[in-house]
Amino acid sequence: MENKRKALGRGLEELFNSESLELEKIETRIIESASKDEIVEINLSELRSNPYQPRKIFDEEALKELSESIKNYGVFQPIIVKKSIKGYDIIAGERRVKASKMAGMTTIPAIIRDFSDEQMMQIALLENLQRENLTAIEEATAYRDIINALQITQDELARKLGKSRSHVTNMIGLLRLPSNVQDMILKNEISMGHARVLSKLENNDDIVELADKVKNDNLSVRELENLTNLSYKRSVEIKRRKKEDTHEYRYIEQAMEEKFGTKVKVSDGKIQISYSSINDLNRIIEILNINVED
């Protein structure tokens, strides 16, 4: 028994380090390795959700369908649990637990296994990522959390999930958006296409303003792109004008550069004199005829 548990531990470690991240493989490996004696009936009242499980909402219609199936045929696949101080933590099979309660059951078949807190968190993240109807922000958050939990790169995660590197990068980039804009994505008030365009902007005020405009005026992604292009052009023009404004001091900068033999910048009410070393600084101080005491 102890050897089997150790082997399962190694198998789980291998699974997370493999080229593919699939939650079903975890369940399949555990169920296939369990003997009939290890499948036990556990009271539903003793079960609680995986404390690391970020998923809080379940499709009620799908639960009702599963509940009807359980009423007629029972639970075919045992759930996976971990013994806790009070009762058991659900590792895999929370939908089966909820549907069994709806069906009026009092117990459910289960396999008890020892999992570390880190493994429980990783499994919860995988389950969250692979559920249906994820919003863009939920998907991006799952990517970020898995990268942090497994200590892998975006490139490695993309390979394990069978996604392109650019997809993973673009998704994680959404998490840089202001929180109120992220909420709009979560509520499907703006689409993933809109979000990708907004994530390329730097100014948060512009992002919020444009997100509100998308929502209120029902802008298409193309219309938003056109607006952001205009905004970008205005930004470039403003920067160019600022640069031209500071250029009026160029003749002063040139005169000072000839005096000090180094680069000088005059802008925003400041004069900046560059130096390359402590000796160069002392040389400039001497030219300025400043007496500096140690």
N, C-alpha and C positions, 0 to 999 in steps of 0.2 A: 504493500500500500504506500509506504513512505517513498520507495523507489519510483513508483508510478507518479507520485506528486512532484517529485524532483524532475522527472522526465518531462512532465507537463510544463513545469516552470521553464525548463530549457526550450521546450517547443514554442512557448509563448514568446520568449525572448527572440528566438529565431524568426518568428512570424513578424514581429515589429521591425526586425532588421532586414526583412526580405524585400524583394523588388515590388511587392504588391501589398497594399493595405486594404484588406477585406475582412469585415467583422464576421461574416458567415464562416470564414475559415477557422476563426477562434472557436466558435460554437461546435462546428463539425469535428474539429480535432478533439475537443473535450468529450463530446458525446460518443464518438467512435472508440475512445480509449476507456470509457467507463464500463464497468461490469454491471450486470443486472442488479446486484446487491447494492451498488452505489447510487442507484436511482431510488430516491425515497419520497414519500408524501409529506409535504410541509404545510402547516396551517397558513392560509392566506393572511391571517391576522398578524402573523409573525414577520411578514415581509415589509421591507421599506425600500424606496428607490435608491439607486446608486447615488451617494451624496455628491459625486462629481458630475452627475448627469445634468447638462445644461438644458435638455429638452423638457418643457413644461406642458406643452399643448399637444394633444393627440386627436386625430381625426375621429369624431364621434361616430360617423356612419360606418367607417372601417371597423371600429371597435364593436359596433352592433352586429355586423356581419360575422366577425370572428366569434362573438359571444354565442350566436346561433349555432355555429359550427361546433363549438365546445359543448353546448347543450346536447347536441345530437350524437357527437362522436367522441367527445372528451379531448384532452390535450395530447396531441401526438408527440410533440417534441418537448422534453423536459427543459425547464429553465435552469440557468446557472446562478448559483448564489455563493455568498461568502458568510461564514458565521461571524456575527458581531456580538457586542456585549449584551444587547437585547435583541434576540431574534436573528434575522438574516438580511444582508444587503443584496439587492438584485444586481447581478453582473450583466446578464443578458436575458431578455424575455419579459420586459415590463408590460408590453402590449398584451401578452398572454395572461399576465397576472390581472390586469384591469378587466380584460374580457371575461376571465373566469369569475371575477367578483360580480360582474353584470349578469352572468349566467346563473348566479346563485350558488356557485361552488364554495366549499369551505377549505379544500386542500388542493394542492397542485403538485405534480411530479417535479422533482428537482435533483440536481447534482451539486453537491457541496464541494467547493474547491478553495484553496488558500490563494489569495491574490494580495499583492502589495498595494498600498495606496496609489503608487505611481501607475501600476498596471490598471487599476480600476479607473483612474483618470483617463488613461490612454484609450481604454475600451469605450468609455463614455464619449470621448471626442470623436472616435471613429463612428459610433452609432449616430451621433448628432450629424456628422458630415454626410453620412450615407442615407439619411432619411429623405423622403420626397418633399417637394415644395419648399426647399430652403430659399430664403430671400438672399439677395446678393451680400448683404452685411453679415448674415448668419454664416454664409459660406466663407466669406473673408475671415471672420473671427475664428472659424474652425481651422482654416489653413494656418493662421498665425499661432493658434494654441498648440496645434500638432507639431509645428516647427519648433516651438519652444519646449514642448514636452519631450520630443524625441531628439532634440539637438541636431537637427538636420538642416540643410540649405533649401532654399526655394526650388533650386534645380532638382535636388534629390526628391523632394515632395512631389514635384510635377511628374517625375518618372514613376514613382510608386503609385500615383493616382491615375496614370495614363493621360495626363493633361499636358498642354504645352506650357513651357516656362513663362511665356508672355501672359497666358491666362492667369496663372497663379500670381504673377507680379501685379497685373492689373487689378485682380481681386483684392489683394492685400493693400494696394494703393488706396482703395476706397476708405480704409480705416483712418486715413489722414484727413478726411472730410470733417467739417464741423459736426458736432453731435446732433444738432437739430436737423441737419441734412441727412445724416445717417438714419434718424428716426423716420424721415420721409421715405427713404428707401425701404426700411422695414415694413412700413405701412403700405408699400406699393403705390405711393403717391407720385413717385418719379421712377422711371425704369432704369435698368442696368445700363442701357445705352446712354441715357442722360448722365448717370452717375460717373461713367467712364470719362465723359467730356469734362465734367466739373472737376474731377480729381486731377486733371492736368493743370488747373489754375492754381496760382499761388496765394492770391489775396482772399482771405476768408469772407470778407464783407461782400466781395463780388460773387463768390460762390453761393452765399445765402440769398443774395438778391436775385441771382439767376435761377436758383432752385425754386424760389417763390414764384417767379415769373413762369417757369415751366408748369408748376402746379395750377396757378390761377388762370393762365392763358392757354393751357393745354398745348404747349409748344411741342413740335416734333423734335427728334434728335438732330435732324439737319438744320432746323431753324435755330436750335441752341448752338450748334457749331458755328453758324453764321454770326450769331451774336458774340460768341467768345472770340472769333477771329477779329471782329470789329473792336472788341475790348482790348485784344492784344495789340492791334495796330495803334489804338489810342495810347496805350502804355508805352509803346516804342517811341511814338511822337513826343510824349511828355519827357521821356528820358533824353531824347535827342535835343529837345529845347533846353533842358537843364544843362546839358553838356555845352550847348552853344552859349548859354548865359554865363557859365563859368569861364568860357574861352575869352571873355573880355579882359580877364586878368592875365592872359598869356604873356603879354609884353612885360608885366611885372615879374612873372615867374622866370622869364628868360634872363632879365637883368639880375635877379637874385642868384640864379644858377651860375651865371658868369662870375658873380662876386664870390660865391661859396664853393664853386666847383663840384656841386652835387645837385640832385634833383630836388626841386621845390614845387609845392602845390599850394595854390591860394584858392580857397573855396569855403562857403558857409561861415564866413567870419573868422576863418582860421588860416594860419600859415604853417605848413608842414615842411620841415627841412630834413631830408634823409641823410643818414650817415651809415657807413659800412662797418665801423669798428670803433673801439674806445679811443684809439689814436685819431681817427677821423673826427670823432665828436670833439676832442680836445682842440683839434685844428680849427673847427668851426667856432668854438667858444673864444679862441684867440682872435679870430677875425672880428667877432662881435665885441671884442675888448671887454669881456666879462671876467671879473675876478672871482674865481671859485675856490673857497678854502675847504680843506679836508675836514 
